[in-house]
Amino acid sequence: MSEACRPVTVVTGAARGGGRGIALSLAGRTGTVVLVGRSTRAHPNRLLPGTLEQTRDELVALGTDAVCFPADLARPDQRAALCSFVTGEFGGCDVLVNNAAYNPIARFTELTAGRWAAAVEVNLNAAVDLTRALLPGMLARGAGRVVNIGSAAATTEFGTQLAYAVAKAGLERFTTGLAAELAGTGVAVNCVRVDEALRSEALAAMIGDAAEPGSGASPEEFGAAVRWIADQPPSFTGQVLTFGHLRDLGALAPHEGVA
């Protein structure tokens, strides 16, 4: 890698919410953070606040280098361009956090083939493609971490989000299967199953202040938990970790009032 092998972390979906929380948790713990997403100052999300540049500026203010790579991860060509940038500019990455998500809410009979395909592309195929492209560098160095961000929708019915649920179920199985294949290589692969409220801008837009007080996690708490996973030794691999698991491990702040 460039600059005396300073560690590099790639975080997708980094403009807001959990992705922003993950990125900010890395301040002072990595050489460069590559921030990936669609929301930029030039092309902001019309419904939700947050841009890649805002996350970058916060990281820089904390003393950590960060670069923005705008990309629509539903598009294979843009995924390939991202991986080419990371390998060309930095020689690869040490940590890959596959956090980007897309959840089209609709009954299966009303969901277009295009929206189904986009959900699978963003939630599953993007993680697979980025891992496939960036894994060789990790294996060559004998060290690396892949952290996938899943959802309780993989195992629990939450109504009209079947495409998202199917893709997240595939992401969990990808995690455990790849971890088994890579055992002993120095590369660990784990998944966080978001099974409680992640108090993000998107959640606020959907339900306002209806989230149970003291439940779930803030983006900052969530980010710290993901950083904790990335900090573990390579023997810590193949895990699908719920918020409860992470609390038990001391990686996630307990509910307010819970010992």
C-alpha positions as CSV (number, residue, x, y, z in Angstrom):
1,M,0.0,0.0,0.0
2,S,1.0,3.6,-0.4
3,E,2.2,5.9,2.3
4,A,4.2,3.4,4.3
5,C,1.4,0.8,4.2
6,R,-1.0,2.9,6.2
7,P,-4.2,0.9,6.7
8,V,-7.2,1.7,4.5
9,T,-10.8,1.1,5.2
10,V,-13.7,1.1,2.7
11,V,-17.2,2.0,4.1
12,T,-20.2,1.8,1.8
13,G,-23.4,3.8,2.5
14,A,-21.3,6.3,4.4
15,A,-23.2,9.5,3.9
16,R,-25.5,9.1,6.9
17,G,-26.8,6.8,9.6
18,G,-24.9,3.7,10.5
19,G,-22.4,4.1,7.7
20,R,-21.5,7.6,8.9
21,G,-21.3,6.2,12.4
22,I,-18.9,3.4,11.3
23,A,-16.7,5.9,9.4
24,L,-16.4,8.3,12.3
25,S,-15.6,5.4,14.7
26,L,-12.4,4.9,12.6
27,A,-11.0,8.3,13.4
28,G,-7.4,7.8,14.5
29,R,-7.6,4.0,13.9
30,T,-6.9,3.9,10.2
31,G,-4.8,5.7,7.6
32,T,-7.5,6.5,5.1
33,V,-11.3,5.9,4.9
34,V,-12.8,5.6,1.5
35,L,-16.4,6.8,1.8
36,V,-18.8,5.3,-0.8
37,G,-22.4,6.3,-1.5
38,R,-24.8,8.2,-3.8
39,S,-25.5,11.3,-1.7
40,T,-23.1,14.1,-2.5
41,R,-23.3,17.9,-2.2
42,A,-23.9,18.0,-6.0
43,H,-26.5,15.3,-5.8
44,P,-28.0,15.1,-2.3
45,N,-30.8,12.7,-1.3
46,R,-34.1,14.6,-1.7
47,L,-35.6,13.2,1.4
48,L,-32.7,12.6,3.9
49,P,-29.9,14.7,5.1
50,G,-26.2,13.8,4.9
51,T,-23.6,13.7,2.1
52,L,-20.3,11.9,1.6
53,E,-18.5,15.3,1.8
54,Q,-20.0,16.0,5.3
55,T,-18.7,12.7,6.6
56,R,-15.3,13.3,5.0
57,D,-15.1,16.8,6.6
58,E,-15.9,15.4,10.0
59,L,-13.2,12.7,9.7
60,V,-10.6,15.3,8.5
61,A,-11.5,17.5,11.5
62,L,-10.7,14.5,13.7
63,G,-7.3,14.1,12.0
64,T,-8.1,11.1,9.7
65,D,-7.7,11.2,6.0
66,A,-10.8,10.4,4.0
67,V,-11.8,10.4,0.3
68,C,-15.2,10.4,-1.3
69,F,-16.1,7.9,-4.0
70,P,-19.6,8.6,-5.3
71,A,-21.1,5.4,-6.7
72,D,-24.4,3.6,-7.2
73,L,-23.7,0.1,-6.0
74,A,-26.6,-1.3,-7.9
75,R,-24.5,-0.9,-11.0
76,P,-21.7,-3.4,-11.6
77,D,-19.7,-1.0,-13.6
78,Q,-19.6,1.5,-10.7
79,R,-18.6,-1.3,-8.3
80,A,-15.8,-2.2,-10.6
81,A,-14.7,1.4,-10.8
82,L,-14.6,1.7,-7.0
83,C,-12.4,-1.4,-6.7
84,S,-10.1,-0.2,-9.4
85,F,-9.7,3.1,-7.6
86,V,-9.0,1.4,-4.2
87,T,-6.4,-1.0,-5.7
88,G,-4.8,1.6,-7.9
89,E,-4.7,4.4,-5.4
90,F,-3.9,2.4,-2.2
91,G,-2.9,-1.0,-3.3
92,G,-6.1,-2.4,-1.7
93,C,-7.7,-2.1,1.7
94,D,-7.4,-3.7,5.1
95,V,-11.0,-3.4,6.2
96,L,-14.1,-3.6,4.0
97,V,-17.5,-2.7,5.5
98,N,-20.4,-3.6,3.3
99,N,-23.1,-1.3,4.8
100,A,-25.0,0.1,1.8
101,A,-28.6,-1.0,1.6
102,Y,-31.7,-0.5,-0.5
103,N,-35.2,-1.7,0.7
104,P,-38.1,-1.3,-1.7
105,I,-41.3,-1.6,0.4
106,A,-44.0,-3.3,-1.7
107,R,-45.8,-6.6,-1.8
108,F,-44.2,-9.1,-4.1
109,T,-47.0,-9.0,-6.6
110,E,-46.6,-5.2,-6.9
111,L,-42.8,-5.1,-6.9
112,T,-41.3,-4.6,-10.4
113,A,-38.5,-6.8,-11.6
114,G,-36.2,-3.8,-11.7
115,R,-36.7,-2.9,-8.1
116,W,-36.3,-6.5,-7.0
117,A,-33.0,-6.7,-9.0
118,A,-31.8,-3.4,-7.5
119,A,-32.4,-4.8,-4.0
120,V,-30.4,-7.9,-4.7
121,E,-27.6,-5.9,-6.4
122,V,-27.2,-3.4,-3.6
123,N,-27.7,-5.7,-0.6
124,L,-25.9,-8.8,-1.8
125,N,-24.1,-8.6,-5.1
126,A,-22.3,-5.4,-4.3
127,A,-20.9,-7.0,-1.1
128,V,-19.9,-10.1,-3.1
129,D,-18.2,-8.1,-5.9
130,L,-16.3,-5.8,-3.6
131,T,-15.1,-8.6,-1.5
132,R,-14.1,-10.6,-4.5
133,A,-12.1,-7.7,-5.9
134,L,-10.4,-6.6,-2.7
135,L,-9.9,-10.0,-1.0
136,P,-6.7,-10.9,-3.0
137,G,-4.8,-8.0,-1.5
138,M,-5.9,-9.0,2.0
139,L,-4.8,-12.6,1.4
140,A,-1.5,-11.5,0.0
141,R,-0.8,-9.5,3.2
142,G,-2.2,-12.3,5.4
143,A,-4.5,-9.9,7.1
144,G,-7.9,-8.3,6.5
145,R,-11.4,-7.8,7.8
146,V,-14.8,-7.9,6.0
147,V,-17.8,-6.8,8.0
148,N,-21.2,-7.2,6.4
149,I,-24.2,-5.3,7.7
150,G,-27.3,-7.5,7.7
151,S,-30.8,-7.3,9.0
152,A,-33.3,-9.2,11.2
153,A,-35.4,-9.3,8.0
154,A,-33.2,-12.2,7.0
155,T,-34.9,-14.4,9.6
156,T,-38.1,-12.6,10.6
157,E,-41.2,-11.4,8.8
158,F,-41.6,-7.7,8.8
159,G,-44.2,-7.3,6.1
160,T,-43.7,-6.0,2.5
161,Q,-39.9,-6.1,2.1
162,L,-39.3,-9.6,0.6
163,A,-36.5,-8.5,-1.8
164,Y,-34.5,-6.9,1.0
165,A,-35.1,-9.9,3.2
166,V,-34.0,-12.5,0.6
167,A,-30.8,-10.5,-0.2
168,K,-30.0,-10.1,3.5
169,A,-30.4,-13.8,4.1
170,G,-28.0,-14.4,1.3
171,L,-25.5,-11.9,2.8
172,E,-25.5,-13.9,6.1
173,R,-24.9,-17.1,4.3
174,F,-22.2,-15.5,2.2
175,T,-20.6,-14.4,5.5
176,T,-20.5,-17.8,7.2
177,G,-19.5,-19.7,4.1
178,L,-16.7,-17.4,3.1
179,A,-15.4,-17.3,6.7
180,A,-15.1,-21.0,6.6
181,E,-13.2,-21.0,3.3
182,L,-10.8,-18.4,4.6
183,A,-10.1,-19.9,8.0
184,G,-6.4,-19.7,8.8
185,T,-5.6,-17.0,6.2
186,G,-5.6,-14.0,8.5
187,V,-8.8,-12.7,6.9
188,A,-11.9,-12.6,9.1
189,V,-15.5,-12.2,7.8
190,N,-18.3,-11.3,10.1
191,C,-21.9,-9.9,9.9
192,V,-23.9,-7.6,12.1
193,R,-27.6,-8.5,12.1
194,V,-29.4,-5.2,12.8
195,D,-32.3,-6.6,14.8
196,E,-33.1,-3.5,16.9
197,A,-33.7,0.1,16.0
198,L,-30.7,1.8,14.5
199,R,-31.7,5.4,15.3
200,S,-30.7,6.9,11.9
201,E,-32.1,9.6,9.7
202,A,-33.9,7.0,7.6
203,L,-35.6,5.5,10.7
204,A,-36.7,8.9,11.8
205,A,-38.2,9.6,8.4
206,M,-40.2,6.4,8.5
207,I,-41.5,6.4,12.1
208,G,-40.6,9.8,13.6
209,D,-40.0,9.5,17.3
210,A,-41.9,6.3,17.7
211,A,-38.8,4.2,18.5
212,E,-38.9,2.9,22.0
213,P,-36.8,5.1,24.3
214,G,-33.5,3.5,25.2
215,S,-33.8,0.8,22.6
216,G,-31.5,0.0,19.8
217,A,-28.4,2.0,19.1
218,S,-27.3,5.4,17.9
219,P,-25.2,5.5,14.7
220,E,-22.2,6.4,16.9
221,E,-22.8,3.3,19.2
222,F,-23.3,1.1,16.2
223,G,-20.1,2.4,14.6
224,A,-18.1,1.7,17.7
225,A,-19.5,-1.9,17.7
226,V,-18.5,-2.4,14.1
227,R,-15.0,-1.0,14.8
228,W,-14.8,-3.5,17.7
229,I,-15.5,-6.4,15.4
230,A,-12.8,-5.2,13.0
231,D,-10.3,-4.9,15.9
232,Q,-10.7,-8.6,16.9
233,P,-8.1,-11.2,16.0
234,P,-8.6,-13.2,12.8
235,S,-9.9,-16.2,14.8
236,F,-13.0,-14.1,15.5
237,T,-14.7,-15.0,12.2
238,G,-17.9,-16.5,10.8
239,Q,-20.1,-14.7,13.3
240,V,-23.6,-13.3,12.7
241,L,-24.0,-10.9,15.6
242,T,-27.2,-9.4,16.9
243,F,-27.3,-6.3,19.0
244,G,-27.8,-8.6,22.0
245,H,-24.7,-10.6,21.1
246,L,-22.7,-7.4,20.8
247,R,-23.9,-6.1,24.2
248,D,-22.9,-9.4,25.8
249,L,-19.5,-9.0,24.3
250,G,-19.2,-5.5,25.6
251,A,-19.1,-4.0,22.1
252,L,-22.4,-2.2,22.1
253,A,-23.7,0.1,24.9
254,P,-26.4,-1.5,27.0
255,H,-30.0,-0.2,27.0
256,E,-30.5,2.7,29.2
257,G,-31.1,1.4,32.7
258,V,-29.8,-2.1,31.9
259,A,-26.9,-3.4,33.9
